[in-house]
């Protein structure tokens, strides 16, 4: 999360240094997330087959290579490639959740989940503050070097000190060996990439733009249909469509996707808004951008820690409903009041409070709605759709910024207008309202952890 938030204040610098449009700049976040979206279910399944520690180390090694590559990026193409490698590192999250589920008893699961989740917001706070200071004083290239020693050190610590049991075999059917769904993976990647490429062309007004847009969305729909057809046939699918039909599993997964979509629209927007010259922006620098977003990160950290204690008292479904409702209030506040930096900070703080509760509630529902033997697969699927939402958010924000631009006398270039920000914030609020409606449906159900037939633990295992 340090790696993710440290570059947020530098988005305007990327636009200037790489000479790219606002919609193209969204690929700096989107490429990172797309790679994570594709690799997360794969890594989750690999961890179930070959062992969590082994796959975790491989993922972290690819991540470290991506960090080093980002330091030497001199164009958008190299930067996107580096961000793809870094995005592979996101697939470590479901593996880590699986280790927590495997090593902790259910009574301590909420606390363990809270400690782990707090590293998300904790890393985000450090990344935002330290990243802004580094960008301001040494340039955005230095941010990648700042995180590399920590990545290497953690890899060595995991090699020596982390010990988990070997993989638990899952019957894939008579005569079927556990395999990775390569065809499904390629179809999924094609679906996401063509869809986001189509979104990035929405602002185009040339004669050929309509044909290109239609072609990309048609390709995305075709790839999606192919993906579903593949998943129905293969013995070990990337996404278990039967699991996706579960009334307990699917709603919190979709809620996570919608919440992530909303917040990543804002992630893409705030640095541009703060650093654009007045009167179209606040006329700040990288430090100012971090200062505006800092309340969000701090509230998210505190809220994530507190949510673990609330989880046992309030219940996961009620916590999910409360969180989505508070987030909706925050997005609505941001839409109505964003004329000053302080107003934006307050709105972000409200969003963070709701986000911390909804994420904890949703993941706890997901963890307890599937058998332990398929935790890696289930969490991989949840993270996949979560990351799809994250990738769509910045792309939508970039399109709104590109479509609504104005100029300032005496300043070279064009910048997003107030109309762009209003459209972004109202869209995020509307998406958040949908998540509240889905949380209401989840709150009416009782979560009972299922068990795979024939997989009940023995007496000594229970003890």
Secondary structure as GFF3:
##gff-version 3
##sequence-region A 1 463
A	DSSP	alpha_helix	2	6	.	.	.	ID=ss1
A	DSSP	three_ten_helix	8	10	.	.	.	ID=ss2
A	DSSP	alpha_helix	11	17	.	.	.	ID=ss3
A	DSSP	alpha_helix	22	50	.	.	.	ID=ss4
A	DSSP	alpha_helix	52	71	.	.	.	ID=ss5
A	DSSP	alpha_helix	76	88	.	.	.	ID=ss6
A	DSSP	three_ten_helix	89	91	.	.	.	ID=ss7
A	DSSP	alpha_helix	92	103	.	.	.	ID=ss8
A	DSSP	alpha_helix	106	138	.	.	.	ID=ss9
A	DSSP	alpha_helix	141	161	.	.	.	ID=ss10
A	DSSP	alpha_helix	182	200	.	.	.	ID=ss11
A	DSSP	alpha_helix	209	233	.	.	.	ID=ss12
A	DSSP	alpha_helix	241	244	.	.	.	ID=ss13
A	DSSP	alpha_helix	249	275	.	.	.	ID=ss14
A	DSSP	alpha_helix	286	314	.	.	.	ID=ss15
A	DSSP	alpha_helix	316	336	.	.	.	ID=ss16
A	DSSP	alpha_helix	341	368	.	.	.	ID=ss17
A	DSSP	three_ten_helix	372	374	.	.	.	ID=ss18
A	DSSP	alpha_helix	375	403	.	.	.	ID=ss19
A	DSSP	beta_strand	405	408	.	.	.	ID=ss20
A	DSSP	beta_strand	411	416	.	.	.	ID=ss21
A	DSSP	alpha_helix	418	443	.	.	.	ID=ss22
A	DSSP	alpha_helix	459	462	.	.	.	ID=ss23
###
